[in-house]
């Protein structure tokens, strides 16, 4: 099992596309060890897999096994063994992933310092260099400098506030990655006869009513932090706004899926409609605003419940 972990970790480092799948599968041998042999044996195997990965793929891969892959596998194994509910497993997995992301960023961009401002400064410097290279390329292609500056202005604004926005971005990314790991683990472990309790169907997901106040709290906290130069309060407020908007936009996508189903779209047409909306939102920001409003209204007024039933079901009731 330790050898399998090391193998998947090496594949994730050397094979870009297959590596995405390998990262999701790499923790599972340790999860199975927790289920079959207990936590102590799984922990020893995790250390062994890190040493093997270090020998065959270098110290960075070995370190990633030790601080990321092994803890993830142990969390998934303990959750399955103790039959924890899905939110608890995903929450602990998100904590592991968030710490891993922070450590990796500190090594690559923060000069080894586990500091959000240091990481943000290094990351902004790297991204600024990339923008400068892109600007020179566009100029050689004959694009006017005013157009280039207009395209890059939003990114430069992001760089200026990166230290404030980075914690929320890390948390959102960690939560998404933990969810994906959980779903992959649930399906793979089921083939070995082990069970992870599934989340409720996505169409039933809804944020609590009190969550509506999270973006407003974030705006107030960020404003107070800026006004009185309280950096931690500014970061907390900005992160709350980010997370609230991300959560409500995601819920808006779920609401769109449900509404399309209630107006007689087939599951395939629902998927296409949602995919088109998400893809277009990257070019047309107002679509994100619409999804955000949909999500907020659904939490406040339960609009997906008020929309009505499928017309097909209504017509079938008469027969």
C-alpha positions in Angstrom: 0.0 0.0 0.0 2.9 2.4 0.8 4.4 1.6 -2.6 1.1 2.4 -4.3 0.9 5.8 -2.6 4.5 6.6 -3.7 3.7 5.4 -7.2 0.6 7.6 -7.5 2.5 10.6 -6.1 5.3 10.2 -8.6 2.7 9.9 -11.5 1.0 13.1 -10.3 4.4 14.9 -10.6 5.5 13.6 -14.0 2.3 13.0 -16.0 0.2 16.2 -16.1 -3.2 15.1 -17.2 -3.2 11.6 -15.6 -1.6 13.3 -12.5 -4.9 15.0 -11.7 -6.6 11.5 -11.3 -3.5 10.2 -9.5 -3.7 12.9 -6.8 -7.3 12.0 -6.1 -6.5 8.2 -5.9 -3.1 8.5 -4.0 -4.6 8.7 -0.5 -6.9 5.7 -0.9 -4.4 2.9 -0.1 -3.8 4.5 3.3 -7.5 4.9 3.8 -7.9 1.1 3.1 -5.0 0.4 5.6 -6.8 2.4 8.3 -9.9 0.3 7.7 -8.1 -3.0 7.6 -5.2 -2.6 10.0 -5.9 0.5 12.1 -4.4 4.0 12.4 -1.0 3.0 13.7 -0.1 0.8 10.7 -1.5 3.4 8.3 0.6 6.1 9.9 3.8 4.0 9.5 2.9 3.2 5.9 2.4 7.0 5.3 5.9 7.7 6.5 7.3 4.8 4.5 5.5 6.0 1.3 6.9 9.5 1.8 10.5 8.1 2.0 9.9 5.9 -1.1 8.5 8.8 -3.0 11.5 10.9 -2.0 13.9 8.3 -3.3 12.2 7.9 -6.7 10.8 11.4 -7.4 12.7 13.8 -5.2 12.2 15.5 -1.8 9.3 17.8 -2.9 7.2 14.8 -3.9 8.1 13.0 -0.6 7.2 16.1 1.3 3.8 16.3 -0.5 3.1 12.7 0.5 3.9 13.5 4.1 2.0 16.7 4.5 -0.8 16.2 2.1 -1.5 12.8 0.7 -1.0 10.7 3.9 -3.1 13.0 6.2 -5.9 13.0 3.6 -5.9 9.2 3.4 -5.9 8.8 7.1 -8.8 11.3 7.5 -10.8 9.4 4.8 -10.1 6.1 6.5 -11.0 7.2 10.0 -14.2 8.8 8.6 -15.2 5.6 6.9 -14.3 3.4 9.9 -16.2 5.5 12.4 -19.1 6.2 9.9 -18.7 10.0 10.3 -21.2 12.1 8.4 -20.0 13.5 5.1 -19.7 17.2 6.2 -17.4 16.3 9.1 -15.1 14.3 6.8 -15.1 17.0 4.1 -14.4 19.7 6.7 -11.4 17.8 8.1 -10.2 17.0 4.6 -10.5 20.7 3.7 -8.4 21.7 6.8 -5.7 19.3 5.6 -5.8 20.6 2.1 -5.8 24.2 3.2 -2.7 23.7 5.4 -1.0 21.9 2.5 -1.8 24.7 0.1 -0.5 27.3 2.5 2.8 25.4 3.1 3.3 24.9 -0.6 2.7 28.5 -1.4 5.1 29.6 1.4 7.8 27.4 0.0 7.3 28.5 -3.6 6.4 32.2 -3.2 7.0 33.1 0.5 10.7 32.3 0.8 9.8 29.6 3.3 7.9 32.0 5.6 4.4 30.8 6.6 3.0 34.3 6.2 0.0 35.4 4.1 1.5 38.9 3.3 4.8 37.3 2.3 3.1 34.7 0.1 0.9 37.4 -1.5 3.9 39.6 -2.2 5.8 36.8 -3.9 2.8 35.6 -5.8 1.9 39.1 -7.0 5.5 39.6 -8.1 5.5 36.4 -10.2 2.1 37.3 -11.7 3.3 40.8 -12.5 6.3 39.4 -14.4 3.9 37.2 -16.4 1.7 40.2 -17.2 4.7 42.2 -18.4 5.8 39.4 -20.7 2.3 39.1 -22.1 2.1 42.9 -22.6 5.3 42.8 -24.7 4.0 39.9 -26.7 0.8 41.8 -27.5 2.7 44.9 -28.4 4.7 42.9 -31.0 1.4 41.6 -32.4 0.3 45.2 -33.0 -2.2 45.6 -30.2 -2.5 49.2 -28.9 -1.0 49.8 -25.5 -4.2 51.4 -24.3 -6.1 48.2 -25.0 -3.5 46.1 -23.2 -3.6 48.3 -20.2 -7.4 48.1 -20.1 -7.3 44.3 -20.2 -4.7 44.1 -17.5 -6.2 46.7 -15.1 -8.6 44.3 -13.3 -5.7 41.9 -12.7 -3.4 44.6 -11.4 -6.2 45.6 -9.0 -6.3 42.0 -7.8 -2.6 42.0 -7.2 -2.9 45.1 -5.0 -5.4 43.4 -2.8 -4.1 39.9 -3.0 -3.0 39.7 0.7 -6.6 40.4 1.7 -8.2 38.1 -0.8 -5.7 35.2 -0.6 -7.1 33.5 2.6 -10.6 33.2 1.2 -9.2 31.9 -2.1 -7.2 29.2 -0.3 -10.2 28.2 1.8 -12.6 28.0 -1.2 -10.0 26.0 -3.2 -9.4 23.6 -0.2 -13.1 23.0 0.3 -13.6 22.2 -3.4 -10.6 19.9 -3.5 -11.7 18.1 -0.3 -15.2 17.6 -1.8 -13.7 16.1 -5.0 -11.4 13.8 -2.9 -14.4 12.6 -0.8 -16.5 11.8 -3.9 -13.6 9.9 -5.6 -12.9 8.0 -2.3 -16.6 7.2 -1.8 -16.9 5.5 -5.2 -13.5 3.7 -5.1 -13.9 2.4 -1.5 -17.3 1.1 -2.3 -15.7 -1.4 -4.7 -13.6 -2.7 -1.8 -16.7 -3.2 0.3 -16.3 -0.1 2.4 -18.8 2.7 2.8 -18.6 6.4 3.1 -21.9 8.1 4.0 -22.8 10.1 0.9 -23.9 13.8 1.0 -27.5 14.5 0.3 -28.4 14.9 -3.4 -27.0 18.2 -4.7 -30.4 19.4 -5.8 -31.4 19.5 -2.1 -28.5 21.6 -1.0 -29.4 25.0 0.5 -27.5 27.4 2.7 -29.0 28.2 6.1 -31.0 31.4 6.4 -28.4 33.1 8.6 -25.8 32.7 5.8 -27.5 35.6 4.0 -25.9 38.0 6.4 -22.3 36.7 5.8 -21.5 39.0 2.9 -23.0 42.0 4.7 -21.0 41.1 7.8 -17.9 40.8 5.6 -18.4 44.2 4.0 -18.8 45.9 7.4 -15.8 44.1 8.9 -13.6 44.9 5.9 -14.7 48.6 5.9 -14.0 48.9 9.7 -10.7 47.2 9.2 -9.6 49.5 6.4 -10.9 52.6 8.3 -8.9 51.8 11.5 -6.0 49.9 9.9 -6.8 46.6 11.5 -5.4 44.2 9.0 -6.7 40.9 10.5 -10.3 42.3 10.6 -9.9 43.4 6.9 -8.8 40.0 5.9 -11.6 38.3 7.8 -14.2 40.6 6.2 -12.9 40.2 2.7 -12.7 36.4 3.2 -16.3 36.4 4.4 -17.5 38.3 1.3 -15.6 36.0 -1.0 -16.9 32.8 0.7 -20.5 34.2 0.8 -20.5 35.1 -2.9 -18.9 31.8 -3.9 -21.4 29.8 -1.9 -24.4 31.7 -3.2 -23.2 31.6 -6.8 -22.8 27.8 -6.4 -26.3 27.6 -5.0 -27.5 29.7 -7.9 -26.2 27.0 -10.2 -28.1 24.4 -8.3 -31.3 26.5 -8.4 -30.8 26.9 -12.2 -30.4 23.1 -12.6 -33.6 22.5 -10.6 -35.6 25.1 -12.4 -34.6 23.7 -15.8 -35.7 20.3 -14.7 -39.1 21.6 -13.6 -39.7 23.1 -17.0 -39.3 19.8 -18.7 -35.7 19.9 -19.7 -34.1 16.4 -19.8 -31.1 15.7 -17.6 -28.8 16.0 -20.6 -30.4 19.4 -21.5 -30.1 20.5 -17.9 -26.4 19.7 -17.9 -25.8 21.6 -21.2 -27.8 24.6 -19.9 -25.8 24.8 -16.7 -22.5 24.2 -18.4 -23.3 27.0 -20.9 -24.2 29.4 -18.1 -21.0 28.6 -16.1 -18.8 29.0 -19.2 -20.5 32.3 -20.2 -20.1 33.6 -16.7 -16.3 33.9 -17.3 -16.9 36.3 -20.1 -20.1 38.0 -19.0 -19.8 38.9 -15.3 -23.5 39.8 -15.0 -24.4 36.1 -15.3 -22.5 35.6 -12.0 -24.6 38.4 -10.5 -27.8 36.6 -11.7 -26.6 33.3 -10.2 -25.7 35.2 -6.9 -29.2 36.7 -6.7 -30.7 33.3 -7.4 -28.8 31.8 -4.6 -29.7 34.5 -2.1 -33.4 34.4 -3.1 -33.5 30.7 -2.7 -32.1 30.8 0.8 -34.5 33.7 1.8 -37.7 32.7 -0.1 -37.1 29.1 -1.1 -37.8 29.9 -4.8 -36.9 26.4 -6.1 -39.7 25.0 -3.9 -42.1 27.7 -5.1 -41.4 27.3 -8.8 -43.9 24.5 -9.1 -43.8 20.8 -10.2 -42.9 19.4 -13.6 -45.5 19.8 -16.2 -44.8 16.1 -17.2 -45.7 15.0 -13.7 -48.9 17.1 -13.7 -50.0 15.6 -17.1 -49.2 12.1 -15.9 -51.4 12.6 -12.8 -54.5 12.7 -14.9 -53.9 9.4 -16.5 
